[in-house]
Every structure is written in C-alpha cells, then in structure tokens.
Amino acid sequence: MGKVRMVVFGQIVLGPAGCGKSTYCAALQAHCASSHGMARRVMHVINLDPAAESFAYEPLADVRELVNVDEVAEEVELGPNGALVWAMEYLVDNLDWLTDIIQEQLVEGDYVLFDCPGQIELYTHYNIMRRITNALVELGMRLCSVFLIDSSYALEASKFMGGSLSAMSAMVQLELPHVSVLSKMDLLLRRPELSDSQTHADAGHVETKVADDSYRLARLFLHMMSSDVELDEPEMKLELELALRPALAVYQGKESTEEQSGFEKLHCAISDLLSETSIVQFYPLDLKQDEVIQDLIVQIDLIVQYDEVAELRIGDVEEKDPDEDV
Ligand SMILES: Nc1nc2c(ncn2[C@@H]2O[C@H](COP(=O)(O)OP(=O)(O)OP(=O)(O)O)[C@@H](O)[C@H]2O)c(=O)[nH]1
C-alpha cells in the first residue's frame, strides 16, 4: 500500500562536524516552546547522526536505536568514517524506520528538525542524503536545507570559500529550498582582540583588515537586527552585504597578474563568482539573541509556506497551557 501524503514541515540541518547543528536544533526547540503567536509550535527533532554522542534536545526519534556507529565499527571492522557511511547506507536500506515515525507519530502541520551527521561526503560523494530527503518529500514533507558553517570561517578567505562551496554543493545535490547560516556569531562578536592589529601582525595586513571589518560589520548587523533599524541607506546596505561575506573581500575584483599563482587566480575567480551571483548568502546567527532566531524562523516559514497550514492550528497551540502537563 502507498504511503499517505500529508503536509509536515522540516529542516534538514547540515554542516561540517562541530559547526553547531545539534545546538541549533536544541535552541530552536526551546525558542519555539517559549514563544507566542506564529513562532509558537512544537519543534520535533529527529537525530539522524548514528555517531552522535550527546545533545541537549528532546528527540522524537534517534537513529542510534536503528544503527549505532560504535557497534558497526566493531562488527564490520571499519574506521570511524567508513562505519558512519556504512551506518547511513543501512538507514537508507531501512527507510521505513524513518517514514513510519513520520506517518505514525506526526500529524498534518507538524514541524521536524533533522539533525544530520557532519560528513559532507554524504551528499558530495554519495547520494545518501539525497535518497533520504527524496523519501521525505514523497511523503508530502515541505523541506528546507539549513547549512551551517562556523563564524570563524568568515575570518579566513580560504576557509570561507571552502564553506561556501560546501553549502553550494548541498544546495545543488539536494535540490531543496536552501538557507546558509553563519553559526556561533556570539564568539565572533566577543573577540575584542580582533581589533588589535598587533595580534595579527604575523598573519599579514590583509587578514588583519578582514578580521577587523568582520568584527565591526557583524556587530553592526546584529545591532540593526535587534533594534529594528530600517536599512534605507545604500551605504548601510553595502556594509551589510560585506558583513555577510567579509573574507571574500581579500580576492574580490582582483585583476589577474603574471605574479599570481594558479591557486590565487582560482581563488579570485571563485570569489567573484560567489559575490557577483549571490549564489550563497549567509545568515549570521547568534543563538543568544531571540530576535535573530525568530527572524530566521520567519524566513524559513516563508520558504516552506508554513503559515498556510499553521494558521489553522495556531489557536489550538495557544490555548494549551504549557504547564498543564507538569
Ligand atoms: N559559543 C557558542 N558555542 C556553540 C554554539 N553552537 C554550538 N556551540 C559549541 O560548539 C560545539 C559543537 O556543537 P554541536 O552542536 O555539537 O555541533 P554539531 O555540528 O552538532 O557537531 P557534530 O555532531 O560533531 O557534527 C559544542 O561545544 C557547542 O557547545 C554557539 O552558537 N555559540
């Protein structure tokens, strides 16, 4: 018998190891539970990382109940990376485990975050994540991929480019609506030493300037986010744009010269491509600021058209007293 289609919303939370995926899921779950109005909802989380050690959210389901990397590594005698790929292949071969949870435990209009493993080869070299998202879309889920990179990447041009290209790869491979996020902005903003050019003397003038600009502009961005300042001024808009891809400024618009190495020319070309086409734009996320989390949720709601279904349910959720089960 075919699966019953129903509209359930979801975010596929991706990004390199340690970029903050599990923390993001926990923060969104807590934020939505304590919000009012449209943002208030039960944000379910399903852990899809068979190598996860711990997380701060309450999962609806945990893939480690189906397959666990430590057991795989022992039984199949593979290293940590091979065991992870093996475990994810096992999940794909047993996708009923996941689709049954969605069909049996969720109802129309529910919202789920999928906390995914950090290995980017799962969507760059293999089609594992693609097969999982295809199965979810077939059920009728409206998905958005959310790709996180650590804000420290924004301070180094080569890292930032690598992160941008990985984000682009996820966007192309999964063919889902997509949002890229610069996570852990609180760390970037809490680094006053970045303004001290002495600290960066060894790294050279260019990287020092990038670090300074990044710090100043990221502050400007978050200030504007939290104080509802209208962005009418073209200069402010320009500054804001630069704040979202500061490291690329090192290479942007550089004329090709004889002295440049092949790699530098390649960096310039990639940087121009990323900047001119605006293919990858990062949303700077500081989990310590509720307004910033809220704004990201609203943007993703628009992308997956959450309000169409959710408005019908909002009354039900508002009426329920959050403490009534305690
Ligand atoms: N300061 C700060 N630390 C963060 C933030 N998000 C995550 N961290 C820290 O970064 C580390 C990694 O966070 P996780 O949420 O486990 O990252 P992950 O992407 O799920 O990691 P993997 O599961 O290994 O791929 C933890 O020590 C977190 O406490 C943030 O917004 N701010």
The ligand as a Tripos MOL2 file, in Angstrom:
@<TRIPOS>MOLECULE
LIG
   32    34     1     0     0
SMALL
NO_CHARGES

@<TRIPOS>ATOM
      1 N1         29.5990   29.9250   21.7860 N.pl3     1 LIG1
      2 C1         28.8680   29.0920   21.0450 C.ar      1 LIG1
      3 N2         29.1730   27.7770   21.0220 N.ar      1 LIG1
      4 C2         28.4150   26.9610   20.2700 C.ar      1 LIG1
      5 C3         27.3010   27.4430   19.5160 C.ar      1 LIG1
      6 N3         26.7660   26.3900   18.8560 N.ar      1 LIG1
      7 C4         27.5000   25.3210   19.2030 C.ar      1 LIG1
      8 N4         28.4920   25.6400   20.0520 N.ar      1 LIG1
      9 C5         29.5130   24.7290   20.6270 C.3       1 LIG1
     10 O1         30.1990   24.0770   19.5540 O.3       1 LIG1
     11 C6         30.4480   22.7100   19.8870 C.3       1 LIG1
     12 C7         29.8450   21.8120   18.8060 C.3       1 LIG1
     13 O2         28.4540   21.9990   18.8170 O.3       1 LIG1
     14 P1         27.4410   20.8790   18.2990 P.3       1 LIG1
     15 O3         26.0740   21.4610   18.3680 O.co2     1 LIG1
     16 O4         27.6710   19.5870   18.9970 O.co2     1 LIG1
     17 O5         27.9440   20.7440   16.7980 O.3       1 LIG1
     18 P2         27.4920   19.6910   15.7000 P.3       1 LIG1
     19 O6         27.5520   20.3460   14.4020 O.co2     1 LIG1
     20 O7         26.1870   19.0520   16.0870 O.co2     1 LIG1
     21 O8         28.6690   18.6130   15.8400 O.3       1 LIG1
     22 P3         28.7500   17.1420   15.1880 P.3       1 LIG1
     23 O9         27.5650   16.3770   15.7320 O.co2     1 LIG1
     24 O10        30.0690   16.6260   15.6810 O.co2     1 LIG1
     25 O11        28.7170   17.2860   13.7110 O.co2     1 LIG1
     26 C8         29.8500   22.4780   21.2620 C.3       1 LIG1
     27 O12        30.8740   22.6000   22.2070 O.3       1 LIG1
     28 C9         28.8450   23.6010   21.4110 C.3       1 LIG1
     29 O13        28.6430   23.9730   22.7620 O.3       1 LIG1
     30 C10        27.0050   28.8580   19.5700 C.ar      1 LIG1
     31 O14        26.0610   29.3730   18.9460 O.2       1 LIG1
     32 N5         27.8180   29.6200   20.3460 N.ar      1 LIG1
@<TRIPOS>BOND
     1     1     2 1
     2     2     3 ar
     3     2    32 ar
     4     3     4 ar
     5     4     5 ar
     6     4     8 ar
     7     5     6 ar
     8     5    30 ar
     9     6     7 ar
    10     7     8 ar
    11     8     9 1
    12     9    10 1
    13     9    28 1
    14    10    11 1
    15    11    12 1
    16    11    26 1
    17    12    13 1
    18    13    14 1
    19    14    15 2
    20    14    16 1
    21    14    17 1
    22    17    18 1
    23    18    19 2
    24    18    20 1
    25    18    21 1
    26    21    22 1
    27    22    23 2
    28    22    24 1
    29    22    25 1
    30    26    27 1
    31    26    28 1
    32    28    29 1
    33    30    31 2
    34    30    32 ar
@<TRIPOS>SUBSTRUCTURE
     1 LIG1         1 GROUP 0 **** ****
